[in-house]
Amino acid sequence: MDLLGITALYILLYLPILWICIYPVYWLNKKTKSKVNPFLMSIELRFLGNSLSSIVRNVIGAIYIIFFGLLYCVVFFYTLMVTGNFIFSWFGI
């Protein structure tokens, strides 16, 4: 099989496996997103003041975004690596 056939096989196997692996992350993100915003708005740190309370809310929101961003990246690259090793082992590449 030439390189074009291997690439087509790789893509045809990679996309369903990626969807299967990334859907739980997507579902978790979708379920928690609607709960995070009200939680962040309910945080009232009166002893810090308004500006520091706002900064703390933004930092917690940024941690949430970074966590799911890294989770998506890890699932994407790990699926890419596992699928590549599986396909390349078939053809001795």
DSSP file (Angstrom, degrees, kcal/mol; ACC not computed):
  #  RESIDUE AA STRUCTURE BP1 BP2  ACC     N-H-->O    O-->H-N    N-H-->O    O-->H-N    TCO  KAPPA ALPHA  PHI   PSI    X-CA   Y-CA   Z-CA
    1    1 A M              0   0    0      0, 0.0     2,-0.0     0, 0.0     0, 0.0   0.000 360.0 360.0 360.0 135.3    0.0    0.0    0.0
    2    2 A D     >  -     0   0    0      1,-0.1     4,-2.1     4,-0.0     3,-0.2  -0.206 360.0 -94.4 -81.3 176.6    1.4    3.4   -0.9
    3    3 A L  H  > S+     0   0    0      1,-0.2     4,-2.3     2,-0.2     5,-0.2   0.833 123.0  55.7 -63.5 -35.0    1.6    6.4    1.3
    4    4 A L  H  > S+     0   0    0      2,-0.2     4,-2.3     1,-0.2    -1,-0.2   0.901 108.7  47.6 -65.4 -40.8   -1.8    7.8    0.1
    5    5 A G  H  > S+     0   0    0     -3,-0.2     4,-2.4     2,-0.2    -2,-0.2   0.895 111.9  49.4 -66.6 -40.7   -3.6    4.6    1.1
    6    6 A I  H  X S+     0   0    0     -4,-2.1     4,-2.5     2,-0.2    -2,-0.2   0.901 111.6  49.8 -64.8 -40.3   -1.9    4.5    4.5
    7    7 A T  H  X S+     0   0    0     -4,-2.3     4,-2.5     2,-0.2    -2,-0.2   0.912 111.1  48.7 -64.5 -42.7   -2.9    8.1    5.1
    8    8 A A  H  X S+     0   0    0     -4,-2.3     4,-2.6     2,-0.2    -2,-0.2   0.910 113.0  47.7 -64.0 -41.9   -6.5    7.5    4.0
    9    9 A L  H  X S+     0   0    0     -4,-2.4     4,-2.0     2,-0.2     5,-0.3   0.905 110.9  52.1 -63.5 -41.3   -6.6    4.4    6.3
   10   10 A Y  H  X S+     0   0    0     -4,-2.5     4,-2.7     2,-0.2    -2,-0.2   0.923 112.6  44.4 -60.5 -46.0   -5.1    6.5    9.1
   11   11 A I  H  X S+     0   0    0     -4,-2.5     4,-2.3     1,-0.2    -2,-0.2   0.914 112.0  52.3 -66.9 -42.9   -7.7    9.2    8.7
   12   12 A L  H  < S+     0   0    0     -4,-2.6    -1,-0.2     1,-0.2    -2,-0.2   0.814 118.6  36.6 -66.5 -29.4  -10.6    6.8    8.4
   13   13 A L  H  X S+     0   0    0     -4,-2.0     4,-1.6    -5,-0.2    -1,-0.2   0.818 115.2  55.0 -86.4 -34.4   -9.6    5.0   11.6
   14   14 A Y  H  X S+     0   0    0     -4,-2.7     4,-3.1    -5,-0.3     5,-0.2   0.912 101.2  55.8 -68.5 -43.5   -8.5    8.1   13.5
   15   15 A L  H  X S+     0   0    0     -4,-2.3     4,-2.3     1,-0.2    -1,-0.2   0.917 110.4  42.3 -62.6 -46.6  -11.7   10.2   13.2
   16   16 A P  H  > S+     0   0    0      0, 0.0     4,-2.4     0, 0.0    -1,-0.2   0.914 116.8  48.7 -66.0 -38.6  -14.1    7.6   14.7
   17   17 A I  H  X S+     0   0    0     -4,-1.6     4,-2.2     2,-0.2    -2,-0.2   0.911 111.6  50.2 -66.0 -40.4  -11.6    6.8   17.5
   18   18 A L  H  X S+     0   0    0     -4,-3.1     4,-2.6     2,-0.2     5,-0.2   0.919 110.8  49.3 -61.8 -43.3  -11.0   10.5   18.2
   19   19 A W  H  X S+     0   0    0     -4,-2.3     4,-1.8    -5,-0.2    -2,-0.2   0.916 111.0  49.6 -63.1 -42.3  -14.8   11.0   18.4
   20   20 A I  H  < S+     0   0    0     -4,-2.4    -1,-0.2     1,-0.2    -2,-0.2   0.887 116.9  41.6 -63.4 -38.9  -15.2    8.1   20.8
   21   21 A C  H  < S+     0   0    0     -4,-2.2     4,-0.5    -5,-0.2    -2,-0.2   0.826 117.9  44.4 -79.4 -31.8  -12.4    9.3   23.0
   22   22 A I  H  X S+     0   0    0     -4,-2.6     4,-2.4    -5,-0.2     5,-0.2   0.696  93.7  78.1 -89.7 -18.8  -13.3   13.0   23.0
   23   23 A Y  H  X S+     0   0    0     -4,-1.8     4,-2.9    -5,-0.2     5,-0.2   0.896  91.4  52.2 -61.5 -40.9  -17.0   12.7   23.5
   24   24 A P  H  > S+     0   0    0      0, 0.0     4,-2.4     0, 0.0    -1,-0.2   0.891 110.9  48.6 -61.6 -35.6  -16.8   12.1   27.2
   25   25 A V  H  > S+     0   0    0     -4,-0.5     4,-2.4     2,-0.2    -2,-0.2   0.922 112.6  48.1 -67.0 -42.9  -14.7   15.2   27.6
   26   26 A Y  H  X S+     0   0    0     -4,-2.4     4,-2.6     2,-0.2    -1,-0.2   0.918 112.0  49.4 -61.4 -44.3  -17.2   17.2   25.5
   27   27 A W  H  X S+     0   0    0     -4,-2.9     4,-2.3     2,-0.2    -2,-0.2   0.916 112.0  47.9 -62.7 -44.2  -20.1   15.9   27.6
   28   28 A L  H  X S+     0   0    0     -4,-2.4     4,-2.2     2,-0.2    -1,-0.2   0.900 112.6  49.0 -64.0 -41.0  -18.3   16.8   30.9
   29   29 A N  H  X S+     0   0    0     -4,-2.4     4,-2.0     1,-0.2    -2,-0.2   0.913 111.8  49.3 -63.5 -42.9  -17.5   20.2   29.6
   30   30 A K  H  X S+     0   0    0     -4,-2.6     4,-0.8     1,-0.2    -2,-0.2   0.890 113.4  46.3 -64.8 -39.9  -21.1   20.8   28.5
   31   31 A K  H  < S+     0   0    0     -4,-2.3     4,-0.3     1,-0.2    -1,-0.2   0.860 117.7  41.2 -72.1 -36.1  -22.5   19.6   31.8
   32   32 A T  H >X S+     0   0    0     -4,-2.2     4,-2.0    -5,-0.2     3,-0.9   0.746  99.6  72.1 -86.3 -22.8  -20.2   21.7   34.0
   33   33 A K  H 3X S+     0   0    0     -4,-2.0     4,-1.3     1,-0.3    -1,-0.2   0.886  96.6  51.1 -61.4 -38.6  -20.2   24.9   31.9
   34   34 A S  H 3< S+     0   0    0     -4,-0.8    -1,-0.3     1,-0.2    -2,-0.2   0.681 114.9  44.0 -73.9 -15.9  -23.7   25.7   33.0
   35   35 A K  H <> S+     0   0    0     -3,-0.9     4,-1.4    -4,-0.3    -2,-0.2   0.706 104.8  61.4 -97.7 -23.9  -22.8   25.3   36.7
   36   36 A V  H  X S+     0   0    0     -4,-2.0     4,-2.9     2,-0.2     5,-0.2   0.916  99.1  53.8 -71.9 -43.6  -19.5   27.1   36.7
   37   37 A N  H  X S+     0   0    0     -4,-1.3     4,-2.3     1,-0.2     5,-0.2   0.937 110.6  44.7 -62.4 -48.4  -20.7   30.5   35.7
   38   38 A P  H  > S+     0   0    0      0, 0.0     4,-1.4     0, 0.0    -1,-0.2   0.885 114.1  52.1 -62.0 -34.4  -23.4   30.8   38.5
   39   39 A F  H  X S+     0   0    0     -4,-1.4     4,-0.7     2,-0.2    -2,-0.2   0.931 109.9  47.8 -64.6 -44.5  -20.8   29.5   40.9
   40   40 A L  H >< S+     0   0    0     -4,-2.9     3,-0.6     1,-0.2    -1,-0.2   0.884 112.3  49.4 -64.7 -37.2  -18.3   32.1   39.9
   41   41 A M  H 3< S+     0   0    0     -4,-2.3    -1,-0.2     1,-0.2    -2,-0.2   0.759 107.1  56.1 -73.0 -22.8  -20.8   34.8   40.1
   42   42 A S  H 3< S+     0   0    0     -4,-1.4     2,-0.5    -3,-0.2    -1,-0.2   0.609  79.5 107.3 -84.9 -10.8  -21.9   33.7   43.6
   43   43 A I    <<  +     0   0    0     -4,-0.7     2,-0.5    -3,-0.6    14,-0.1  -0.550  45.5 178.3 -70.2 119.3  -18.4   33.9   45.0
   44   44 A E        +     0   0    0     -2,-0.5     2,-1.0     4,-0.0     3,-0.2  -0.909  11.0 179.4-125.6 103.7  -18.3   36.9   47.3
   45   45 A L    >>  +     0   0    0     -2,-0.5     3,-1.5     4,-0.2     4,-1.0  -0.711   7.8 171.0-102.0  79.8  -15.0   37.5   49.0
   46   46 A R  T 34 S+     0   0    0     -2,-1.0     3,-0.3     1,-0.3    -1,-0.2   0.812  72.1  62.1 -63.4 -31.7  -15.9   40.6   51.0
   47   47 A F  T 34 S+     0   0    0      1,-0.2    -1,-0.3    -3,-0.2    -2,-0.1   0.701 106.3  47.1 -70.7 -16.4  -12.7   40.5   53.0
   48   48 A L  T <4 S-     0   0    0     -3,-1.5     4,-0.4     1,-0.2    -1,-0.2   0.691 109.5-126.1 -93.0 -21.7  -10.7   41.0   49.7
   49   49 A G     X  -     0   0    0     -4,-1.0     4,-1.8    -3,-0.3    -1,-0.2  -0.261  32.8 -67.7  95.1 170.9  -12.7   43.8   48.2
   50   50 A N  H  > S+     0   0    0      2,-0.2     4,-2.0     1,-0.2     5,-0.2   0.914 127.9  47.2 -66.8 -45.5  -14.5   44.1   44.9
   51   51 A S  H  > S+     0   0    0      1,-0.2     4,-1.9     2,-0.2    -1,-0.2   0.917 115.6  43.5 -69.5 -42.4  -11.4   44.2   42.6
   52   52 A L  H  > S+     0   0    0     -4,-0.4     4,-2.5     2,-0.2    -1,-0.2   0.863 111.9  54.7 -70.2 -34.2   -9.6   41.3   44.2
   53   53 A S  H  X S+     0   0    0     -4,-1.8     4,-2.1     2,-0.2    -2,-0.2   0.898 108.7  49.1 -63.1 -39.5  -12.8   39.3   44.3
   54   54 A S  H  X S+     0   0    0     -4,-2.0     4,-2.2     2,-0.2    -2,-0.2   0.886 110.3  50.7 -65.3 -40.1  -13.1   39.9   40.6
   55   55 A I  H  X S+     0   0    0     -4,-1.9     4,-2.4     2,-0.2    -2,-0.2   0.909 109.1  51.0 -65.6 -41.3   -9.5   38.8   40.0
   56   56 A V  H  X S+     0   0    0     -4,-2.5     4,-2.4     2,-0.2    -2,-0.2   0.909 109.9  50.4 -62.8 -41.8  -10.1   35.6   42.0
   57   57 A R  H  X S+     0   0    0     -4,-2.1     4,-2.3     1,-0.2    -1,-0.2   0.913 111.4  48.4 -60.8 -42.8  -13.2   34.8   39.9
   58   58 A N  H  X S+     0   0    0     -4,-2.2     4,-2.4     2,-0.2    -2,-0.2   0.881 110.6  50.7 -66.3 -38.0  -11.3   35.4   36.7
   59   59 A V  H  X S+     0   0    0     -4,-2.4     4,-2.3     2,-0.2    -2,-0.2   0.918 111.0  48.0 -66.4 -42.7   -8.4   33.2   37.9
   60   60 A I  H  X S+     0   0    0     -4,-2.4     4,-1.9     2,-0.2    -2,-0.2   0.908 112.9  48.9 -64.6 -40.7  -10.8   30.4   38.8
   61   61 A G  H  X S+     0   0    0     -4,-2.3     4,-2.2     2,-0.2    -2,-0.2   0.887 110.6  50.9 -63.7 -39.2  -12.5   30.7   35.4
   62   62 A A  H  X S+     0   0    0     -4,-2.4     4,-2.9     2,-0.2     5,-0.2   0.889 107.6  52.7 -66.4 -38.4   -9.1   30.7   33.6
   63   63 A I  H  X S+     0   0    0     -4,-2.3     4,-2.5     2,-0.2    -1,-0.2   0.907 109.1  50.7 -62.3 -40.7   -8.2   27.5   35.5
   64   64 A Y  H  X S+     0   0    0     -4,-1.9     4,-2.1     2,-0.2     5,-0.2   0.934 113.1  44.8 -60.4 -47.2  -11.4   25.9   34.3
   65   65 A I  H  X S+     0   0    0     -4,-2.2     4,-2.3     1,-0.2    -2,-0.2   0.915 114.4  48.1 -65.3 -43.8  -10.7   26.9   30.7
   66   66 A I  H  X S+     0   0    0     -4,-2.9     4,-2.8     2,-0.2     5,-0.2   0.895 109.3  54.5 -64.9 -39.6   -7.1   25.8   30.9
   67   67 A F  H  X S+     0   0    0     -4,-2.5     4,-2.2    -5,-0.2    -2,-0.2   0.948 113.3  40.1 -59.7 -49.9   -8.1   22.4   32.4
   68   68 A F  H  X S+     0   0    0     -4,-2.1     4,-2.4     2,-0.2    -1,-0.2   0.858 113.9  54.7 -71.8 -32.3  -10.5   21.5   29.7
   69   69 A G  H  X S+     0   0    0     -4,-2.3     4,-2.1    -5,-0.2    -2,-0.2   0.932 111.6  44.1 -62.3 -45.1   -8.2   22.9   27.0
   70   70 A L  H  X S+     0   0    0     -4,-2.8     4,-2.8     2,-0.2     5,-0.2   0.879 111.6  54.1 -66.8 -37.0   -5.4   20.7   28.2
   71   71 A L  H  X S+     0   0    0     -4,-2.2     4,-2.3    -5,-0.2    -2,-0.2   0.918 109.3  47.6 -63.5 -42.7   -7.7   17.7   28.5
   72   72 A Y  H  X S+     0   0    0     -4,-2.4     4,-2.5     2,-0.2    -2,-0.2   0.915 113.3  48.8 -62.5 -42.5   -8.8   18.2   24.9
   73   73 A C  H  X S+     0   0    0     -4,-2.1     4,-2.8     2,-0.2     5,-0.3   0.916 110.7  49.6 -64.9 -43.2   -5.2   18.4   23.8
   74   74 A V  H  X S+     0   0    0     -4,-2.8     4,-2.5     1,-0.2     5,-0.3   0.929 113.7  45.6 -62.3 -45.1   -4.1   15.3   25.7
   75   75 A V  H  X S+     0   0    0     -4,-2.3     4,-2.2    -5,-0.2     5,-0.2   0.917 114.1  50.1 -64.7 -41.8   -7.0   13.3   24.3
   76   76 A F  H  X S+     0   0    0     -4,-2.5     4,-2.0    -5,-0.2    -2,-0.2   0.955 116.7  38.4 -60.7 -52.5   -6.3   14.6   20.8
   77   77 A F  H  X S+     0   0    0     -4,-2.8     4,-2.5     2,-0.2    -2,-0.2   0.857 115.5  52.1 -73.3 -34.4   -2.6   13.8   20.8
   78   78 A Y  H  X S+     0   0    0     -4,-2.5     4,-2.8    -5,-0.3     5,-0.2   0.917 111.4  47.4 -66.9 -41.2   -2.9   10.5   22.7
   79   79 A T  H  X S+     0   0    0     -4,-2.2     4,-2.5    -5,-0.3     5,-0.3   0.904 112.0  51.1 -63.6 -40.5   -5.5    9.3   20.2
   80   80 A L  H  X S+     0   0    0     -4,-2.0     4,-2.1    -5,-0.2    -2,-0.2   0.913 113.1  45.5 -60.7 -43.6   -3.2   10.4   17.4
   81   81 A M  H  X S+     0   0    0     -4,-2.5     4,-2.6     2,-0.2    -2,-0.2   0.925 114.6  45.8 -68.5 -45.8   -0.3    8.6   18.9
   82   82 A V  H  X S+     0   0    0     -4,-2.8     4,-2.2     2,-0.2    -2,-0.2   0.925 115.2  46.7 -66.0 -44.0   -2.1    5.3   19.6
   83   83 A T  H  X S+     0   0    0     -4,-2.5     4,-2.6    -5,-0.2     5,-0.2   0.911 112.8  50.7 -64.6 -41.1   -3.8    5.2   16.2
   84   84 A G  H  X S+     0   0    0     -4,-2.1     4,-3.0    -5,-0.3     5,-0.3   0.924 110.7  47.7 -62.6 -44.6   -0.5    6.0   14.5
   85   85 A N  H  X S+     0   0    0     -4,-2.6     4,-1.7     1,-0.2    -1,-0.2   0.894 112.5  50.4 -63.3 -38.5    1.3    3.2   16.3
   86   86 A F  H  X S+     0   0    0     -4,-2.2     4,-0.9    -5,-0.2    -2,-0.2   0.936 116.3  39.6 -64.3 -47.7   -1.5    0.8   15.5
   87   87 A I  H >X S+     0   0    0     -4,-2.6     4,-1.2     1,-0.2     3,-0.6   0.916 115.1  51.4 -70.9 -43.3   -1.5    1.6   11.8
   88   88 A F  H 3X>S+     0   0    0     -4,-3.0     5,-2.4    -5,-0.2     4,-0.6   0.817 104.5  57.7 -67.1 -28.1    2.2    1.9   11.4
   89   89 A S  H 3<5S+     0   0    0     -4,-1.7     3,-0.3    -5,-0.3    -1,-0.2   0.815 100.7  58.7 -69.9 -28.3    2.7   -1.5   13.1
   90   90 A W  H <<5S+     0   0    0     -4,-0.9    -1,-0.2    -3,-0.6    -2,-0.2   0.899 115.9  33.2 -62.2 -40.3    0.5   -3.1   10.4
   91   91 A F  H  <5S-     0   0    0     -4,-1.2    -1,-0.2    -3,-0.0    -2,-0.2   0.336 108.9-117.0-103.6   6.0    2.8   -1.9    7.6
   92   92 A G  T  <5       0   0    0     -4,-0.6    -3,-0.2    -3,-0.3    -4,-0.1   0.861 360.0 360.0  64.2  36.9    6.1   -2.2    9.5
   93   93 A I      <       0   0    0     -5,-2.4    -4,-0.2    -6,-0.1    -1,-0.1   0.435 360.0 360.0 -91.9 360.0    6.8    1.6    9.3
